[in-house]
Amino acid sequence: MVKGELEKIRDQHMKGMPDIVELYDGICNLGGKMMVCELCLTAKDLKAEDMRKEVQIVGATSFVGSLPDNTMTFCF
């Protein structure tokens, strides 16, 4: 979710893979939420301003608190 990283993946032109930037934009346009753990930012020496504008920086409590209404969760 770091600015510019999806473009690097897209520019590799991996055969059979969808355009990762279009996929990301589509998820956001459909109301998907992109969340990054605040502790991971520190561990990776990143700052909130390094992230794409749609990304929400959240703590574990906020993330878990958002789950009851969801039917599917992806964690990476």
N, CA, C and O atoms as a Maestro MAE file, in Angstrom:
{
 s_m_m2io_version
 :::
 2.0.0
}

f_m_ct {
 s_m_title
 :::
 protein
 m_atom[304] {
  # First column is atom index #
  i_m_mmod_type
  r_m_x_coord
  r_m_y_coord
  r_m_z_coord
  i_m_residue_number
  s_m_chain_name
  s_m_pdb_residue_name
  s_m_pdb_atom_name
  i_m_atomic_number
  :::
  1 25 0.795 -1.186 0.000 1 A "MET " " N  " 7
  2 3 0.000 0.000 0.000 1 A "MET " " CA " 6
  3 2 0.852 1.271 0.000 1 A "MET " " C  " 6
  4 15 0.337 2.384 0.108 1 A "MET " " O  " 8
  5 25 2.161 1.078 -0.123 2 A "VAL " " N  " 7
  6 3 3.070 2.215 -0.207 2 A "VAL " " CA " 6
  7 2 2.948 2.840 -1.601 2 A "VAL " " C  " 6
  8 15 2.889 2.132 -2.606 2 A "VAL " " O  " 8
  9 25 2.912 4.161 -1.645 3 A "LYS " " N  " 7
  10 3 2.803 4.870 -2.921 3 A "LYS " " CA " 6
  11 2 3.874 4.377 -3.893 3 A "LYS " " C  " 6
  12 15 5.049 4.276 -3.537 3 A "LYS " " O  " 8
  13 25 3.459 4.072 -5.117 4 A "GLY " " N  " 7
  14 3 4.380 3.680 -6.168 4 A "GLY " " CA " 6
  15 2 4.692 2.196 -6.252 4 A "GLY " " C  " 6
  16 15 5.192 1.738 -7.279 4 A "GLY " " O  " 8
  17 25 4.415 1.435 -5.209 5 A "GLU " " N  " 7
  18 3 4.771 0.011 -5.214 5 A "GLU " " CA " 6
  19 2 3.882 -0.808 -6.142 5 A "GLU " " C  " 6
  20 15 4.369 -1.728 -6.798 5 A "GLU " " O  " 8
  21 25 2.586 -0.495 -6.212 6 A "LEU " " N  " 7
  22 3 1.706 -1.231 -7.120 6 A "LEU " " CA " 6
  23 2 2.113 -0.993 -8.568 6 A "LEU " " C  " 6
  24 15 2.019 -1.897 -9.399 6 A "LEU " " O  " 8
  25 25 2.560 0.210 -8.869 7 A "GLU " " N  " 7
  26 3 3.010 0.526 -10.217 7 A "GLU " " CA " 6
  27 2 4.253 -0.287 -10.590 7 A "GLU " " C  " 6
  28 15 4.409 -0.683 -11.745 7 A "GLU " " O  " 8
  29 25 5.128 -0.536 -9.626 8 A "LYS " " N  " 7
  30 3 6.319 -1.358 -9.881 8 A "LYS " " CA " 6
  31 2 5.912 -2.788 -10.235 8 A "LYS " " C  " 6
  32 15 6.486 -3.405 -11.132 8 A "LYS " " O  " 8
  33 25 4.917 -3.300 -9.518 9 A "ILE " " N  " 7
  34 3 4.425 -4.657 -9.796 9 A "ILE " " CA " 6
  35 2 3.795 -4.697 -11.184 9 A "ILE " " C  " 6
  36 15 4.070 -5.604 -11.969 9 A "ILE " " O  " 8
  37 25 2.945 -3.706 -11.486 10 A "ARG " " N  " 7
  38 3 2.283 -3.651 -12.791 10 A "ARG " " CA " 6
  39 2 3.304 -3.593 -13.921 10 A "ARG " " C  " 6
  40 15 3.132 -4.243 -14.952 10 A "ARG " " O  " 8
  41 25 4.361 -2.818 -13.728 11 A "ASP " " N  " 7
  42 3 5.357 -2.612 -14.775 11 A "ASP " " CA " 6
  43 2 6.199 -3.857 -15.069 11 A "ASP " " C  " 6
  44 15 6.962 -3.874 -16.035 11 A "ASP " " O  " 8
  45 25 6.064 -4.887 -14.248 12 A "GLN " " N  " 7
  46 3 6.774 -6.138 -14.515 12 A "GLN " " CA " 6
  47 2 6.091 -6.961 -15.608 12 A "GLN " " C  " 6
  48 15 6.657 -7.940 -16.095 12 A "GLN " " O  " 8
  49 25 4.881 -6.567 -15.992 13 A "HIS " " N  " 7
  50 3 4.119 -7.208 -17.070 13 A "HIS " " CA " 6
  51 2 4.088 -8.728 -16.908 13 A "HIS " " C  " 6
  52 15 4.466 -9.462 -17.821 13 A "HIS " " O  " 8
  53 25 3.637 -9.193 -15.748 14 A "MET " " N  " 7
  54 3 3.572 -10.625 -15.499 14 A "MET " " CA " 6
  55 2 2.415 -11.237 -16.282 14 A "MET " " C  " 6
  56 15 1.262 -10.833 -16.135 14 A "MET " " O  " 8
  57 25 2.741 -12.196 -17.097 15 A "LYS " " N  " 7
  58 3 1.773 -12.834 -17.980 15 A "LYS " " CA " 6
  59 2 0.638 -13.473 -17.171 15 A "LYS " " C  " 6
  60 15 0.868 -14.191 -16.199 15 A "LYS " " O  " 8
  61 25 -0.575 -13.189 -17.601 16 A "GLY " " N  " 7
  62 3 -1.753 -13.783 -16.966 16 A "GLY " " CA " 6
  63 2 -2.233 -13.065 -15.720 16 A "GLY " " C  " 6
  64 15 -3.257 -13.439 -15.150 16 A "GLY " " O  " 8
  65 25 -1.516 -12.046 -15.288 17 A "MET " " N  " 7
  66 3 -1.908 -11.326 -14.076 17 A "MET " " CA " 6
  67 2 -2.710 -10.082 -14.448 17 A "MET " " C  " 6
  68 15 -2.398 -9.412 -15.433 17 A "MET " " O  " 8
  69 25 -3.746 -9.772 -13.661 18 A "PRO " " N  " 7
  70 3 -4.509 -8.558 -13.936 18 A "PRO " " CA " 6
  71 2 -3.682 -7.319 -13.595 18 A "PRO " " C  " 6
  72 15 -2.698 -7.407 -12.861 18 A "PRO " " O  " 8
  73 25 -4.080 -6.180 -14.123 19 A "ASP " " N  " 7
  74 3 -3.414 -4.921 -13.787 19 A "ASP " " CA " 6
  75 2 -3.680 -4.628 -12.315 19 A "ASP " " C  " 6
  76 15 -4.817 -4.353 -11.932 19 A "ASP " " O  " 8
  77 25 -2.649 -4.685 -11.498 20 A "ILE " " N  " 7
  78 3 -2.793 -4.557 -10.049 20 A "ILE " " CA " 6
  79 2 -3.314 -3.183 -9.634 20 A "ILE " " C  " 6
  80 15 -4.020 -3.070 -8.632 20 A "ILE " " O  " 8
  81 25 -2.980 -2.152 -10.381 21 A "VAL " " N  " 7
  82 3 -3.471 -0.805 -10.061 21 A "VAL " " CA " 6
  83 2 -4.968 -0.724 -10.343 21 A "VAL " " C  " 6
  84 15 -5.716 -0.153 -9.550 21 A "VAL " " O  " 8
  85 25 -5.411 -1.291 -11.465 22 A "GLU " " N  " 7
  86 3 -6.844 -1.314 -11.769 22 A "GLU " " CA " 6
  87 2 -7.603 -2.132 -10.727 22 A "GLU " " C  " 6
  88 15 -8.701 -1.754 -10.319 22 A "GLU " " O  " 8
  89 25 -7.031 -3.234 -10.302 23 A "LEU " " N  " 7
  90 3 -7.657 -4.082 -9.279 23 A "LEU " " CA " 6
  91 2 -7.800 -3.314 -7.969 23 A "LEU " " C  " 6
  92 15 -8.866 -3.322 -7.354 23 A "LEU " " O  " 8
  93 25 -6.742 -2.663 -7.549 24 A "TYR " " N  " 7
  94 3 -6.757 -1.867 -6.319 24 A "TYR " " CA " 6
  95 2 -7.805 -0.761 -6.408 24 A "TYR " " C  " 6
  96 15 -8.614 -0.586 -5.497 24 A "TYR " " O  " 8
  97 25 -7.782 -0.012 -7.522 25 A "ASP " " N  " 7
  98 3 -8.736 1.083 -7.707 25 A "ASP " " CA " 6
  99 2 -10.169 0.562 -7.720 25 A "ASP " " C  " 6
  100 15 -11.062 1.195 -7.156 25 A "ASP " " O  " 8
  101 25 -10.396 -0.579 -8.354 26 A "GLY " " N  " 7
  102 3 -11.727 -1.169 -8.395 26 A "GLY " " CA " 6
  103 2 -12.233 -1.546 -7.018 26 A "GLY " " C  " 6
  104 15 -13.397 -1.310 -6.692 26 A "GLY " " O  " 8
  105 25 -11.361 -2.132 -6.208 27 A "ILE " " N  " 7
  106 3 -11.746 -2.494 -4.839 27 A "ILE " " CA " 6
  107 2 -12.127 -1.250 -4.048 27 A "ILE " " C  " 6
  108 15 -13.132 -1.245 -3.337 27 A "ILE " " O  " 8
  109 25 -11.332 -0.205 -4.170 28 A "CYS " " N  " 7
  110 3 -11.617 1.049 -3.462 28 A "CYS " " CA " 6
  111 2 -12.924 1.668 -3.953 28 A "CYS " " C  " 6
  112 15 -13.723 2.148 -3.149 28 A "CYS " " O  " 8
  113 25 -13.144 1.659 -5.266 29 A "ASN " " N  " 7
  114 3 -14.359 2.240 -5.828 29 A "ASN " " CA " 6
  115 2 -15.619 1.485 -5.419 29 A "ASN " " C  " 6
  116 15 -16.705 2.063 -5.373 29 A "ASN " " O  " 8
  117 25 -15.477 0.205 -5.124 30 A "LEU " " N  " 7
  118 3 -16.617 -0.599 -4.682 30 A "LEU " " CA " 6
  119 2 -16.826 -0.534 -3.172 30 A "LEU " " C  " 6
  120 15 -17.686 -1.231 -2.634 30 A "LEU " " O  " 8
  121 25 -16.050 0.291 -2.494 31 A "GLY " " N  " 7
  122 3 -16.222 0.461 -1.052 31 A "GLY " " CA " 6
  123 2 -15.307 -0.383 -0.193 31 A "GLY " " C  " 6
  124 15 -15.448 -0.409 1.030 31 A "GLY " " O  " 8
  125 25 -14.365 -1.076 -0.826 32 A "GLY " " N  " 7
  126 3 -13.405 -1.859 -0.047 32 A "GLY " " CA " 6
  127 2 -12.515 -0.955 0.776 32 A "GLY " " C  " 6
  128 15 -12.239 0.179 0.384 32 A "GLY " " O  " 8
  129 25 -12.069 -1.446 1.903 33 A "LYS " " N  " 7
  130 3 -11.198 -0.674 2.786 33 A "LYS " " CA " 6
  131 2 -9.803 -1.271 2.777 33 A "LYS " " C  " 6
  132 15 -9.633 -2.489 2.838 33 A "LYS " " O  " 8
  133 25 -8.816 -0.407 2.701 34 A "MET " " N  " 7
  134 3 -7.423 -0.814 2.775 34 A "MET " " CA " 6
  135 2 -6.895 -0.376 4.131 34 A "MET " " C  " 6
  136 15 -6.806 0.820 4.409 34 A "MET " " O  " 8
  137 25 -6.551 -1.325 4.961 35 A "MET " " N  " 7
  138 3 -6.080 -1.020 6.309 35 A "MET " " CA " 6
  139 2 -4.664 -1.535 6.492 35 A "MET " " C  " 6
  140 15 -4.322 -2.631 6.049 35 A "MET " " O  " 8
  141 25 -3.849 -0.728 7.151 36 A "VAL " " N  " 7
  142 3 -2.479 -1.115 7.474 36 A "VAL " " CA " 6
  143 2 -2.296 -0.962 8.977 36 A "VAL " " C  " 6
  144 15 -2.712 0.038 9.563 36 A "VAL " " O  " 8
  145 25 -1.687 -1.933 9.581 37 A "CYS " " N  " 7
  146 3 -1.436 -1.931 11.019 37 A "CYS " " CA " 6
  147 2 -0.408 -0.859 11.377 37 A "CYS " " C  " 6
  148 15 0.647 -0.756 10.752 37 A "CYS " " O  " 8
  149 25 -0.735 -0.074 12.383 38 A "GLU " " N  " 7
  150 3 0.169 0.996 12.793 38 A "GLU " " CA " 6
  151 2 1.506 0.452 13.305 38 A "GLU " " C  " 6
  152 15 2.531 1.116 13.146 38 A "GLU " " O  " 8
  153 25 1.522 -0.721 13.907 39 A "LEU " " N  " 7
  154 3 2.769 -1.307 14.387 39 A "LEU " " CA " 6
  155 2 3.670 -1.742 13.226 39 A "LEU " " C  " 6
  156 15 4.897 -1.701 13.326 39 A "LEU " " O  " 8
  157 25 3.039 -2.159 12.129 40 A "CYS " " N  " 7
  158 3 3.823 -2.553 10.949 40 A "CYS " " CA " 6
  159 2 4.535 -1.358 10.333 40 A "CYS " " C  " 6
  160 15 5.647 -1.489 9.822 40 A "CYS " " O  " 8
  161 25 3.902 -0.205 10.381 41 A "LEU " " N  " 7
  162 3 4.556 0.993 9.853 41 A "LEU " " CA " 6
  163 2 5.876 1.237 10.573 41 A "LEU " " C  " 6
  164 15 6.907 1.477 9.946 41 A "LEU " " O  " 8
  165 25 5.826 1.172 11.880 42 A "THR " " N  " 7
  166 3 7.026 1.390 12.682 42 A "THR " " CA " 6
  167 2 8.077 0.324 12.385 42 A "THR " " C  " 6
  168 15 9.258 0.636 12.230 42 A "THR " " O  " 8
  169 25 7.649 -0.921 12.306 43 A "ALA " " N  " 7
  170 3 8.587 -2.022 12.058 43 A "ALA " " CA " 6
  171 2 9.272 -1.899 10.705 43 A "ALA " " C  " 6
  172 15 10.412 -2.334 10.541 43 A "ALA " " O  " 8
  173 25 8.585 -1.312 9.740 44 A "LYS " " N  " 7
  174 3 9.134 -1.172 8.382 44 A "LYS " " CA " 6
  175 2 9.689 0.226 8.118 44 A "LYS " " C  " 6
  176 15 10.015 0.558 6.978 44 A "LYS " " O  " 8
  177 25 9.798 1.042 9.161 45 A "ASP " " N  " 7
  178 3 10.298 2.417 9.033 45 A "ASP " " CA " 6
  179 2 9.501 3.232 8.012 45 A "ASP " " C  " 6
  180 15 10.073 3.982 7.221 45 A "ASP " " O  " 8
  181 25 8.183 3.076 8.039 46 A "LEU " " N  " 7
  182 3 7.302 3.812 7.143 46 A "LEU " " CA " 6
  183 2 6.481 4.811 7.943 46 A "LEU " " C  " 6
  184 15 6.370 4.716 9.165 46 A "LEU " " O  " 8
  185 25 5.909 5.770 7.227 47 A "LYS " " N  " 7
  186 3 5.037 6.775 7.839 47 A "LYS " " CA " 6
  187 2 3.703 6.763 7.116 47 A "LYS " " C  " 6
  188 15 3.607 6.267 5.994 47 A "LYS " " O  " 8
  189 25 2.682 7.302 7.746 48 A "ALA " " N  " 7
  190 3 1.350 7.354 7.141 48 A "ALA " " CA " 6
  191 2 1.386 8.058 5.787 48 A "ALA " " C  " 6
  192 15 0.671 7.663 4.866 48 A "ALA " " O  " 8
  193 25 2.199 9.082 5.660 49 A "GLU " " N  " 7
  194 3 2.258 9.822 4.394 49 A "GLU " " CA " 6
  195 2 2.913 9.020 3.265 49 A "GLU " " C  " 6
  196 15 2.847 9.427 2.106 49 A "GLU " " O  " 8
  197 25 3.546 7.878 3.590 50 A "ASP " " N  " 7
  198 3 4.113 7.000 2.572 50 A "ASP " " CA " 6
  199 2 3.040 6.144 1.903 50 A "ASP " " C  " 6
  200 15 3.267 5.575 0.835 50 A "ASP " " O  " 8
  201 25 1.883 6.058 2.531 51 A "MET " " N  " 7
  202 3 0.808 5.195 2.050 51 A "MET " " CA " 6
  203 2 -0.055 5.893 1.003 51 A "MET " " C  " 6
  204 15 -0.113 7.121 0.943 51 A "MET " " O  " 8
  205 25 -0.722 5.088 0.183 52 A "ARG " " N  " 7
  206 3 -1.692 5.621 -0.767 52 A "ARG " " CA " 6
  207 2 -2.808 6.313 0.021 52 A "ARG " " C  " 6
  208 15 -3.046 5.991 1.184 52 A "ARG " " O  " 8
  209 25 -3.491 7.268 -0.624 53 A "LYS " " N  " 7
  210 3 -4.462 8.099 0.095 53 A "LYS " " CA " 6
  211 2 -5.640 7.310 0.655 53 A "LYS " " C  " 6
  212 15 -6.229 7.737 1.647 53 A "LYS " " O  " 8
  213 25 -6.007 6.180 0.063 54 A "GLU " " N  " 7
  214 3 -7.163 5.405 0.530 54 A "GLU " " CA " 6
  215 2 -6.858 4.564 1.765 54 A "GLU " " C  " 6
  216 15 -7.777 4.066 2.415 54 A "GLU " " O  " 8
  217 25 -5.609 4.404 2.088 55 A "VAL " " N  " 7
  218 3 -5.193 3.517 3.181 55 A "VAL " " CA " 6
  219 2 -5.513 4.128 4.543 55 A "VAL " " C  " 6
  220 15 -5.215 5.292 4.813 55 A "VAL " " O  " 8
  221 25 -6.120 3.316 5.380 56 A "GLN " " N  " 7
  222 3 -6.395 3.711 6.760 56 A "GLN " " CA " 6
  223 2 -5.361 3.048 7.665 56 A "GLN " " C  " 6
  224 15 -5.134 1.841 7.577 56 A "GLN " " O  " 8
  225 25 -4.745 3.828 8.522 57 A "ILE " " N  " 7
  226 3 -3.800 3.286 9.495 57 A "ILE " " CA " 6
  227 2 -4.609 2.959 10.748 57 A "ILE " " C  " 6
  228 15 -5.241 3.839 11.333 57 A "ILE " " O  " 8
  229 25 -4.587 1.696 11.156 58 A "VAL " " N  " 7
  230 3 -5.415 1.262 12.276 58 A "VAL " " CA " 6
  231 2 -4.606 0.397 13.242 58 A "VAL " " C  " 6
  232 15 -3.604 -0.217 12.874 58 A "VAL " " O  " 8
  233 25 -5.065 0.371 14.455 59 A "GLY " " N  " 7
  234 3 -4.516 -0.535 15.448 59 A "GLY " " CA " 6
  235 2 -5.269 -1.854 15.393 59 A "GLY " " C  " 6
  236 15 -6.316 -1.952 14.753 59 A "GLY " " O  " 8
  237 25 -4.746 -2.843 16.050 60 A "ALA " " N  " 7
  238 3 -5.378 -4.164 16.041 60 A "ALA " " CA " 6
  239 2 -6.793 -4.106 16.604 60 A "ALA " " C  " 6
  240 15 -7.687 -4.776 16.088 60 A "ALA " " O  " 8
  241 25 -7.008 -3.324 17.640 61 A "THR " " N  " 7
  242 3 -8.327 -3.220 18.253 61 A "THR " " CA " 6
  243 2 -9.342 -2.654 17.270 61 A "THR " " C  " 6
  244 15 -10.456 -3.167 17.168 61 A "THR " " O  " 8
  245 25 -8.973 -1.609 16.550 62 A "SER " " N  " 7
  246 3 -9.874 -1.025 15.554 62 A "SER " " CA " 6
  247 2 -10.171 -2.002 14.432 62 A "SER " " C  " 6
  248 15 -11.304 -2.097 13.960 62 A "SER " " O  " 8
  249 25 -9.149 -2.727 14.012 63 A "PHE " " N  " 7
  250 3 -9.330 -3.695 12.933 63 A "PHE " " CA " 6
  251 2 -10.291 -4.794 13.364 63 A "PHE " " C  " 6
  252 15 -11.268 -5.077 12.670 63 A "PHE " " O  " 8
  253 25 -10.021 -5.405 14.490 64 A "VAL " " N  " 7
  254 3 -10.868 -6.497 14.964 64 A "VAL " " CA " 6
  255 2 -12.285 -5.988 15.243 64 A "VAL " " C  " 6
  256 15 -13.259 -6.702 15.003 64 A "VAL " " O  " 8
  257 25 -12.402 -4.768 15.745 65 A "GLY " " N  " 7
  258 3 -13.714 -4.188 16.015 65 A "GLY " " CA " 6
  259 2 -14.548 -3.979 14.773 65 A "GLY " " C  " 6
  260 15 -15.773 -3.890 14.864 65 A "GLY " " O  " 8
  261 25 -13.923 -3.897 13.623 66 A "SER " " N  " 7
  262 3 -14.654 -3.692 12.377 66 A "SER " " CA " 6
  263 2 -15.140 -5.005 11.764 66 A "SER " " C  " 6
  264 15 -15.852 -4.970 10.760 66 A "SER " " O  " 8
  265 25 -14.792 -6.134 12.317 67 A "LEU " " N  " 7
  266 3 -15.075 -7.424 11.693 67 A "LEU " " CA " 6
  267 2 -16.495 -7.978 11.851 67 A "LEU " " C  " 6
  268 15 -16.933 -8.698 10.952 67 A "LEU " " O  " 8
  269 25 -17.234 -7.706 12.900 68 A "PRO " " N  " 7
  270 3 -18.528 -8.384 13.071 68 A "PRO " " CA " 6
  271 2 -19.481 -8.278 11.879 68 A "PRO " " C  " 6
  272 15 -20.259 -9.204 11.647 68 A "PRO " " O  " 8
  273 25 -19.448 -7.208 11.134 69 A "ASP " " N  " 7
  274 3 -20.350 -7.048 10.002 69 A "ASP " " CA " 6
  275 2 -19.810 -7.647 8.718 69 A "ASP " " C  " 6
  276 15 -20.496 -7.645 7.696 69 A "ASP " " O  " 8
  277 25 -18.618 -8.147 8.757 70 A "ASN " " N  " 7
  278 3 -17.982 -8.677 7.552 70 A "ASN " " CA " 6
  279 2 -18.140 -10.192 7.485 70 A "ASN " " C  " 6
  280 15 -18.224 -10.865 8.512 70 A "ASN " " O  " 8
  281 25 -18.180 -10.714 6.269 71 A "THR " " N  " 7
  282 3 -18.263 -12.158 6.089 71 A "THR " " CA " 6
  283 2 -16.942 -12.739 5.639 71 A "THR " " C  " 6
  284 15 -16.771 -13.958 5.630 71 A "THR " " O  " 8
  285 25 -15.992 -11.874 5.259 72 A "MET " " N  " 7
  286 3 -14.708 -12.360 4.763 72 A "MET " " CA " 6
  287 2 -13.605 -11.395 5.182 72 A "MET " " C  " 6
  288 15 -13.784 -10.178 5.144 72 A "MET " " O  " 8
  289 25 -12.479 -11.943 5.576 73 A "THR " " N  " 7
  290 3 -11.339 -11.120 5.968 73 A "THR " " CA " 6
  291 2 -10.091 -11.634 5.288 73 A "THR " " C  " 6
  292 15 -9.838 -12.839 5.283 73 A "THR " " O  " 8
  293 25 -9.295 -10.725 4.704 74 A "PHE " " N  " 7
  294 3 -8.021 -11.086 4.120 74 A "PHE " " CA " 6
  295 2 -6.929 -10.464 4.975 74 A "PHE " " C  " 6
  296 15 -6.958 -9.263 5.242 74 A "PHE " " O  " 8
  297 25 -5.969 -11.267 5.403 75 A "CYS " " N  " 7
  298 3 -4.844 -10.768 6.188 75 A "CYS " " CA " 6
  299 2 -3.567 -11.191 5.497 75 A "CYS " " C  " 6
  300 15 -3.428 -12.340 5.079 75 A "CYS " " O  " 8
  301 25 -2.630 -10.255 5.378 76 A "PHE " " N  " 7
  302 3 -1.356 -10.554 4.734 76 A "PHE " " CA " 6
  303 2 -0.230 -10.182 5.651 76 A "PHE " " C  " 6
  304 15 0.937 -10.355 5.298 76 A "PHE " " O  " 8
  :::
 }
 m_bond[303] {
  # First column is bond index #
  i_m_from
  i_m_to
  i_m_order
  :::
  1 1 2 1
  2 2 3 1
  3 3 4 2
  4 3 5 1
  5 5 6 1
  6 6 7 1
  7 7 8 2
  8 7 9 1
  9 9 10 1
  10 10 11 1
  11 11 12 2
  12 11 13 1
  13 13 14 1
  14 14 15 1
  15 15 16 2
  16 15 17 1
  17 17 18 1
  18 18 19 1
  19 19 20 2
  20 19 21 1
  21 21 22 1
  22 22 23 1
  23 23 24 2
  24 23 25 1
  25 25 26 1
  26 26 27 1
  27 27 28 2
  28 27 29 1
  29 29 30 1
  30 30 31 1
  31 31 32 2
  32 31 33 1
  33 33 34 1
  34 34 35 1
  35 35 36 2
  36 35 37 1
  37 37 38 1
  38 38 39 1
  39 39 40 2
  40 39 41 1
  41 41 42 1
  42 42 43 1
  43 43 44 2
  44 43 45 1
  45 45 46 1
  46 46 47 1
  47 47 48 2
  48 47 49 1
  49 49 50 1
  50 50 51 1
  51 51 52 2
  52 51 53 1
  53 53 54 1
  54 54 55 1
  55 55 56 2
  56 55 57 1
  57 57 58 1
  58 58 59 1
  59 59 60 2
  60 59 61 1
  61 61 62 1
  62 62 63 1
  63 63 64 2
  64 63 65 1
  65 65 66 1
  66 66 67 1
  67 67 68 2
  68 67 69 1
  69 69 70 1
  70 70 71 1
  71 71 72 2
  72 71 73 1
  73 73 74 1
  74 74 75 1
  75 75 76 2
  76 75 77 1
  77 77 78 1
  78 78 79 1
  79 79 80 2
  80 79 81 1
  81 81 82 1
  82 82 83 1
  83 83 84 2
  84 83 85 1
  85 85 86 1
  86 86 87 1
  87 87 88 2
  88 87 89 1
  89 89 90 1
  90 90 91 1
  91 91 92 2
  92 91 93 1
  93 93 94 1
  94 94 95 1
  95 95 96 2
  96 95 97 1
  97 97 98 1
  98 98 99 1
  99 99 100 2
  100 99 101 1
  101 101 102 1
  102 102 103 1
  103 103 104 2
  104 103 105 1
  105 105 106 1
  106 106 107 1
  107 107 108 2
  108 107 109 1
  109 109 110 1
  110 110 111 1
  111 111 112 2
  112 111 113 1
  113 113 114 1
  114 114 115 1
  115 115 116 2
  116 115 117 1
  117 117 118 1
  118 118 119 1
  119 119 120 2
  120 119 121 1
  121 121 122 1
  122 122 123 1
  123 123 124 2
  124 123 125 1
  125 125 126 1
  126 126 127 1
  127 127 128 2
  128 127 129 1
  129 129 130 1
  130 130 131 1
  131 131 132 2
  132 131 133 1
  133 133 134 1
  134 134 135 1
  135 135 136 2
  136 135 137 1
  137 137 138 1
  138 138 139 1
  139 139 140 2
  140 139 141 1
  141 141 142 1
  142 142 143 1
  143 143 144 2
  144 143 145 1
  145 145 146 1
  146 146 147 1
  147 147 148 2
  148 147 149 1
  149 149 150 1
  150 150 151 1
  151 151 152 2
  152 151 153 1
  153 153 154 1
  154 154 155 1
  155 155 156 2
  156 155 157 1
  157 157 158 1
  158 158 159 1
  159 159 160 2
  160 159 161 1
  161 161 162 1
  162 162 163 1
  163 163 164 2
  164 163 165 1
  165 165 166 1
  166 166 167 1
  167 167 168 2
  168 167 169 1
  169 169 170 1
  170 170 171 1
  171 171 172 2
  172 171 173 1
  173 173 174 1
  174 174 175 1
  175 175 176 2
  176 175 177 1
  177 177 178 1
  178 178 179 1
  179 179 180 2
  180 179 181 1
  181 181 182 1
  182 182 183 1
  183 183 184 2
  184 183 185 1
  185 185 186 1
  186 186 187 1
  187 187 188 2
  188 187 189 1
  189 189 190 1
  190 190 191 1
  191 191 192 2
  192 191 193 1
  193 193 194 1
  194 194 195 1
  195 195 196 2
  196 195 197 1
  197 197 198 1
  198 198 199 1
  199 199 200 2
  200 199 201 1
  201 201 202 1
  202 202 203 1
  203 203 204 2
  204 203 205 1
  205 205 206 1
  206 206 207 1
  207 207 208 2
  208 207 209 1
  209 209 210 1
  210 210 211 1
  211 211 212 2
  212 211 213 1
  213 213 214 1
  214 214 215 1
  215 215 216 2
  216 215 217 1
  217 217 218 1
  218 218 219 1
  219 219 220 2
  220 219 221 1
  221 221 222 1
  222 222 223 1
  223 223 224 2
  224 223 225 1
  225 225 226 1
  226 226 227 1
  227 227 228 2
  228 227 229 1
  229 229 230 1
  230 230 231 1
  231 231 232 2
  232 231 233 1
  233 233 234 1
  234 234 235 1
  235 235 236 2
  236 235 237 1
  237 237 238 1
  238 238 239 1
  239 239 240 2
  240 239 241 1
  241 241 242 1
  242 242 243 1
  243 243 244 2
  244 243 245 1
  245 245 246 1
  246 246 247 1
  247 247 248 2
  248 247 249 1
  249 249 250 1
  250 250 251 1
  251 251 252 2
  252 251 253 1
  253 253 254 1
  254 254 255 1
  255 255 256 2
  256 255 257 1
  257 257 258 1
  258 258 259 1
  259 259 260 2
  260 259 261 1
  261 261 262 1
  262 262 263 1
  263 263 264 2
  264 263 265 1
  265 265 266 1
  266 266 267 1
  267 267 268 2
  268 267 269 1
  269 269 270 1
  270 270 271 1
  271 271 272 2
  272 271 273 1
  273 273 274 1
  274 274 275 1
  275 275 276 2
  276 275 277 1
  277 277 278 1
  278 278 279 1
  279 279 280 2
  280 279 281 1
  281 281 282 1
  282 282 283 1
  283 283 284 2
  284 283 285 1
  285 285 286 1
  286 286 287 1
  287 287 288 2
  288 287 289 1
  289 289 290 1
  290 290 291 1
  291 291 292 2
  292 291 293 1
  293 293 294 1
  294 294 295 1
  295 295 296 2
  296 295 297 1
  297 297 298 1
  298 298 299 1
  299 299 300 2
  300 299 301 1
  301 301 302 1
  302 302 303 1
  303 303 304 2
  :::
 }
}
